[in-house]
Amino acid sequence: MKAEAYMERGEKVLLHTYNRTPVVFDRGEGVYLYDVEGKQYLDFAAGIAVFGLGYHNQTFDNAVKAQVDKLIHTSNLYYNVPAIEAAEKLVKVTGMDRVFFTNSGTEAIEGAIKTARKYGINKDGRTDHEIIAMKHSFHGRSMGALSVTGNPHYQEDFRPLIGGIRFAEYNDLDSVRALVNDRTCAVILEPIQGEGGIYPADPEFLQGLRALCDEKDMLLIFDEIQCGMGRSGKMFAFEYAGVKPDVLAVAKALGNGLPIGAFLTNEKAAVLVPGDHGSTYGGNPLVCAGASAVLDIFQNEGILENVNEVGAYLWKKLEEIRAKYPVIRDHRGKGLIQGLEFEENPAPIAQEAIRNGVILITAENNVIRFVPPLVIRKEHVDEMAAVLERCIEAKTK
Ligand SMILES: *Cc1c(COP(=O)(O)O)cnc(C)c1O
């Protein structure tokens, strides 16, 4: 069947919450995707920073297939071996103490928000605690996660949101300090803002927040759902600042495409007790076997080394392109999470790139975002860069 016929069928039954690009993908191989008509696409989006290991990493596929044959689900009323193993590996790689597995990034944020509220009530018994979040942040679409997402455009039609959220300026410690009062129980932010347009936090900002949270007995929550799991060139972007959060949210690349997220706490923030929180599927044997394999592959297959090598090469290539085209205003990011900011909305450039067989996605603030699989090679960067240049020329006359 032709792509067009599938799209027509899809539009009849799928709730229209996305203006989808007119492509119907069928299968993936390495860093390439193929549509139902057999056309090949170089993937520089990785399913929105999810498919870190690319398509069909053998170790990952085998681990998931073996678990399908063994046991998929039991609920959290019991223990299961893959969840214990995945949690041990995740604790080790993050430096945190405890894990709660979720089905998505958004749910990891929900858990982090509940942790903050519980921490506050344990501290002083008040029920009017506040959380400080950042402008231009993105933390998800459920009512809690949406409430800490600093983008009025996403929030407008869904008020009232949860109460007690205040928004500070990213990378501006004084603006955070100005919002702190005796009700503040937590500060939440992305160490690299993703959807907001690829803005890395200054190390001094994260260090200042750490000190402020310690001084005022507030929890510091890092959302590394997009920038974590090796994407920044370190396992977690907060490592660049040499500080640790009290609560850490991860997802996306953790499952390499399987729906799994997690929030982790240190012992101080391990305040949720039986009855406080739960999930039917969260951390089931299938997704945990996948996440466990992902963490092994990071150990054994030199993923971080590749991110640093190819990330530096991508930086150099994008700098060359930036120097050539005055419509490009800025270039930001680290490792394999980089963005080019244009004078105008670059969506037409990204669409033209897809027509030319390279998948590029945008972010807020007129940004084209580069979040390829972490196993991408230099020759793929060259292939992408050549198409990008042609598309900039075609679309910015
Ligand atoms: C994608 C994302 C989320 C939401 O994750 P979902 O898995 O889509 O629920 C939250 N925070 C950040 C930083 C993200 O990039």
The ligand as an SDF file (V2000), in Angstrom:
LIG
                    3D

 15 15  0  0  0  0  0  0  0  0999 V2000
   10.5110   14.4470   26.2650 C   0  0  0  0  0  0  0  0  0  0  0  0
   10.7010   15.1660   27.5430 C   0  0  0  0  0  0  0  0  0  0  0  0
    9.8240   14.9950   28.6240 C   0  0  0  0  0  0  0  0  0  0  0  0
    8.5630   14.1600   28.5190 C   0  0  0  0  0  0  0  0  0  0  0  0
    8.8520   12.8250   28.2980 O   0  0  0  0  0  0  0  0  0  0  0  0
    7.7250   11.8510   27.6780 P   0  0  0  0  0  0  0  0  0  0  0  0
    8.4030   10.5210   27.6030 O   0  0  0  0  0  0  0  0  0  0  0  0
    7.3500   12.4160   26.3540 O   0  0  0  0  0  0  0  0  0  0  0  0
    6.5940   11.8180   28.6110 O   0  0  0  0  0  0  0  0  0  0  0  0
   10.1260   15.6400   29.8130 C   0  0  0  0  0  0  0  0  0  0  0  0
   11.2210   16.4140   29.9410 N   0  0  0  0  0  0  0  0  0  0  0  0
   12.0840   16.5990   28.9240 C   0  0  0  0  0  0  0  0  0  0  0  0
   13.2960   17.4410   29.1310 C   0  0  0  0  0  0  0  0  0  0  0  0
   11.8560   15.9940   27.6940 C   0  0  0  0  0  0  0  0  0  0  0  0
   12.6940   16.2230   26.6760 O   0  0  0  0  0  0  0  0  0  0  0  0
  1  2  1  0
  2  3  1  0
  2 14  2  0
  3  4  1  0
  3 10  2  0
  4  5  1  0
  5  6  1  0
  6  7  2  0
  6  8  1  0
  6  9  1  0
 10 11  1  0
 11 12  2  0
 12 13  1  0
 12 14  1  0
 14 15  1  0
M  END
$$$$
